[in-house]
Amino acid sequence: MRPVTFDLDVLRSFVAGVDLGSFGRAADRLGRSTSAVSAQLKKLEEQAGVPLLRKDGRGLALTDAGETMLAYARRLLDLNDQASRAVRGVELQGRVRLGLQEDFGEMLLPRVLGRFARTHPKVRIEARVARNTDLLERIALSQLDLALAWDHDARLPHVQRLAELPVCWIGPAHPAPVPDSDGVLPLAAFEPPCLFRGCATDALDRAGIPWLAAFTSPSLAGLWAAVSAGLGLAVRTPLGLPATVRALKPGEHGLPDLPAIPLSLYRAQAQPDPVCAALGGIVEQCVNDSVAALSAARIQSAEPAGRESIS
């Protein structure tokens, strides 16, 4: 079977329609008629050989195949635009504002900044490391151009899910008994509101396990210090853990299972400028590399693959 060659112009209309929430608005943005964009979508589905969109009330929603196509379309368009800039010798200039979770400050930020600075030395990056709520508020107010944050927030329109990571109980690096305070499980957690704190307490309540907020910190470094000292258990993903702590195995010490959590890249604008688009592409690639490395490391260990997988 001959491979299909997708039309980048068609893919650009498809991505714009999804990002703007309407293919009519996409037609206006791209300077085309609505009927022309509809014809492009029909062509794309014919090329794909499967439906990419389905009716959802009065509008349209992506099918599973459509979600897959969207992810590849973004990558193809990003590569196309990078190639165009490289061939023409265009040097990006300006500034871009990036926000990300503290989890990625030491692990991901140096790689992203280093890779971007080497490729685009005339662009100034303003990076902000903060908690989830602060990042999402700043994206909504356009005080950040990009934010790497937990939880796929449907209220914010310009968001791309990058990965789904397992949430784990975190204890000291060296195996030790679970800390116990008169039969109550002590927790080390951020001050509320906190996605991970709520995840832990909900799971413990459902399992009938009493708990105590034994240590509260405004910073991730404080949590890791408390956990490594045996003051309590924390809940986080296994991505970017320091050497002083470790992710407990599922079911270890009789602790309840925890759900997975999405990691998403939020954009302030549906159609980011070239500087923002270039940085977004590097962030996405660095996240994909980190998740792939984590997955490979967990497969190499003797842990059960079925309960440890990363989707």
C-alpha positions in Angstrom: 0.0 0.0 0.0 1.4 3.4 -0.9 1.9 5.8 2.0 -0.5 8.7 2.2 1.0 12.2 1.8 -1.0 14.6 3.9 -1.5 18.1 2.7 0.0 20.6 5.2 -2.5 23.3 4.2 -5.3 20.9 5.1 -3.6 20.0 8.4 -3.2 23.7 9.2 -7.0 24.3 8.8 -7.7 21.2 10.9 -5.5 22.3 13.7 -6.8 25.9 13.6 -10.4 24.7 13.7 -9.7 22.5 16.8 -7.7 25.3 18.6 -10.4 28.0 17.9 -13.3 25.7 18.7 -15.0 26.4 15.4 -14.1 25.7 11.8 -16.0 28.8 10.8 -13.6 30.9 12.9 -10.7 28.9 11.5 -11.9 29.9 8.0 -12.0 33.6 9.0 -8.5 33.3 10.6 -7.0 31.6 7.5 -8.8 33.8 5.0 -10.8 31.0 3.4 -14.5 30.4 3.0 -16.2 28.0 5.4 -17.1 25.7 2.5 -13.4 25.6 1.5 -12.4 24.5 5.0 -15.2 21.9 5.0 -13.9 20.5 1.8 -10.4 20.4 3.3 -11.7 18.4 6.3 -13.5 16.0 4.0 -10.3 15.5 2.1 -8.4 14.9 5.3 -10.8 12.2 6.4 -10.7 10.6 3.0 -6.9 10.5 3.2 -7.0 9.1 6.8 -9.6 6.5 5.9 -11.4 6.9 9.2 -13.7 9.6 10.7 -11.7 12.3 12.6 -14.7 14.2 13.9 -18.0 13.3 15.4 -21.2 15.2 16.3 -21.3 16.5 19.9 -24.5 18.3 20.5 -24.6 21.2 18.1 -20.9 21.1 17.5 -18.1 18.6 16.6 -15.7 16.7 18.7 -12.6 14.7 17.9 -12.7 10.9 17.6 -9.9 8.9 19.0 -8.4 8.9 15.5 -8.9 12.6 15.4 -6.9 13.1 18.6 -4.1 11.1 17.1 -4.2 13.1 13.9 -4.2 16.3 15.8 -1.0 15.4 17.7 0.8 14.4 14.5 -0.5 17.5 12.6 1.0 19.8 15.2 4.3 18.1 14.9 4.3 18.1 11.1 3.3 21.8 11.0 6.0 22.7 13.6 8.6 20.9 11.5 7.4 22.6 8.4 7.6 26.0 10.0 11.0 25.3 11.4 12.3 24.1 8.0 10.9 27.3 6.4 12.7 29.5 8.9 15.9 27.6 8.6 16.0 27.6 4.8 15.2 31.3 4.7 17.8 32.1 7.3 15.2 33.7 9.6 16.5 34.4 13.1 13.8 34.5 15.7 14.0 37.6 18.0 11.9 38.9 20.9 10.9 37.3 24.2 8.6 34.5 25.4 7.2 33.8 28.9 7.2 30.2 30.1 5.7 28.9 33.3 6.1 25.4 34.7 5.6 23.3 37.8 8.3 23.1 40.4 8.6 19.4 39.6 10.3 20.3 36.4 12.5 23.2 37.6 15.7 21.1 38.0 14.9 18.3 35.6 13.4 19.9 32.6 14.1 23.7 32.6 17.8 23.5 32.1 17.4 21.2 29.0 14.6 23.4 27.5 16.5 26.6 28.1 19.8 25.2 26.8 18.3 23.7 23.7 16.2 26.8 22.9 19.2 29.2 23.5 21.4 27.2 21.2 18.8 27.3 18.4 17.5 30.9 18.9 20.2 32.9 20.7 18.4 36.3 20.1 15.2 35.3 22.0 14.9 36.1 25.7 13.0 33.6 27.8 11.3 34.7 31.0 10.7 31.6 33.1 8.4 31.3 36.1 8.4 28.3 38.4 5.1 28.2 40.3 2.2 26.1 41.5 -0.6 24.9 39.2 -3.3 27.4 40.2 -0.9 30.3 39.7 0.3 29.1 36.3 -3.3 28.6 35.0 -4.4 32.0 36.2 -1.5 33.7 34.5 -2.2 31.8 31.2 -5.9 32.9 31.4 -4.7 36.5 31.9 -2.1 36.3 29.2 0.6 37.0 31.7 2.4 33.8 30.4 2.7 32.6 26.8 3.1 29.0 27.7 2.7 26.9 30.8 3.5 23.3 31.6 1.0 22.3 34.2 -0.8 19.3 35.7 -4.4 18.5 34.9 -6.2 19.0 31.6 -8.3 22.1 32.4 -11.2 22.1 30.0 -12.0 25.7 30.9 -8.9 26.9 29.1 -9.3 26.5 25.3 -5.7 26.4 24.0 -4.3 23.3 25.7 -2.5 20.2 24.5 -2.2 17.1 26.6 1.4 15.8 26.5 1.3 12.8 28.8 -0.5 10.9 31.5 1.7 10.0 34.5 1.0 7.6 37.4 0.6 9.2 40.8 2.7 7.4 43.5 3.2 7.4 47.2 6.7 8.8 47.8 8.9 7.6 50.7 12.5 7.8 51.8 15.1 6.4 49.3 16.1 3.6 51.6 13.2 1.1 52.3 11.8 1.8 55.8 8.6 1.2 57.7 5.8 3.6 56.8 5.9 6.4 59.5 3.0 5.9 61.9 1.7 8.3 64.6 -0.6 6.3 66.8 -2.1 4.4 63.9 -2.5 7.6 61.8 -0.6 8.0 58.5 1.4 11.3 58.5 1.4 13.1 55.2 3.9 15.7 53.8 2.0 17.9 51.4 1.6 21.4 49.9 -0.8 23.8 51.5 -4.3 23.4 50.0 -5.5 23.7 47.3 -3.3 21.0 45.9 -4.2 18.3 43.4 -1.8 15.8 44.9 -2.9 16.5 48.5 -6.5 16.0 47.5 -5.6 12.8 45.6 -3.9 11.3 48.7 -6.5 12.2 51.2 -9.4 11.0 49.0 -7.7 7.7 48.5 -7.0 7.3 52.2 -10.5 8.2 53.1 -12.0 5.7 50.7 -9.7 3.0 52.1 -10.6 3.9 55.7 -7.0 4.8 56.6 -6.7 7.7 59.1 -4.2 10.4 58.1 -2.6 13.5 59.5 -1.1 16.5 57.7 2.2 16.1 59.6 4.3 18.5 57.5 3.1 21.3 55.2 5.4 23.2 52.9 5.1 25.9 50.2 8.0 24.3 48.3 8.8 21.0 46.8 12.3 21.0 48.3 10.6 21.2 51.7 8.5 18.2 51.0 11.5 16.1 49.8 13.4 17.1 53.0 10.5 16.0 55.2 10.0 12.7 53.3 13.7 11.8 53.3 13.8 12.5 57.1 10.9 10.1 57.7 8.4 12.8 58.8 5.7 11.6 56.4 4.8 10.3 53.0 4.2 12.5 50.0 2.2 11.9 46.8 3.7 12.9 43.4 4.5 11.4 40.0 7.8 9.5 39.6 9.1 12.2 37.2 12.0 14.2 38.5 12.3 12.7 41.9 15.6 13.5 43.8 17.9 10.7 44.9 16.8 11.1 48.6 13.3 9.7 48.0 11.7 6.9 46.0 8.3 6.0 44.5 6.7 3.2 46.4 5.5 0.2 44.5 1.7 -0.2 44.0 0.2 -1.8 47.1 3.4 -1.4 49.1 2.6 -1.2 52.9 -1.0 -1.7 52.0 -1.4 1.9 50.7 -4.3 2.5 48.3 -3.8 2.8 44.6 -3.7 6.3 43.2 -5.0 7.5 39.8 -3.0 8.9 36.9 -2.7 12.6 36.2 -2.5 14.4 32.9 0.4 16.8 32.1 -0.6 19.5 29.6 0.9 22.4 27.7 -1.2 25.5 27.9 -1.0 28.4 25.4 -2.3 31.9 25.9 -3.1 32.2 22.2 -4.7 29.8 19.7 -2.2 30.8 17.1 1.1 31.4 18.9 3.7 33.6 17.2 6.8 31.8 15.8 8.9 32.4 19.0 6.2 30.9 21.2 5.6 28.0 18.8 9.3 27.2 18.7 9.6 27.1 22.4 6.4 25.0 22.7 7.9 22.4 20.3 11.0 22.1 22.4 9.1 21.8 25.7 6.9 19.0 24.1 10.0 17.2 22.8 11.8 17.4 26.2 8.7 16.1 28.0 8.3 13.2 25.6 12.0 12.3 26.0 11.7 12.4 29.9 8.5 10.3 29.8 10.1 7.8 27.5 13.2 7.5 29.7 11.0 7.0 32.8 9.0 4.3 31.0 12.2 2.5 29.9 13.6 2.6 33.4 10.5 1.2 34.9 10.3 -1.6 32.3 13.9 -2.5 33.2 13.0 -2.8 36.9 11.2 -5.9 38.2 8.0 -3.9 38.9 4.7 -5.2 37.4 4.4 -3.6 34.0 0.6 -3.7 33.9 0.2 -1.4 36.9 3.2 0.8 36.2 2.6 1.8 32.6 2.6 5.3 31.3 0.1 6.2 28.6 
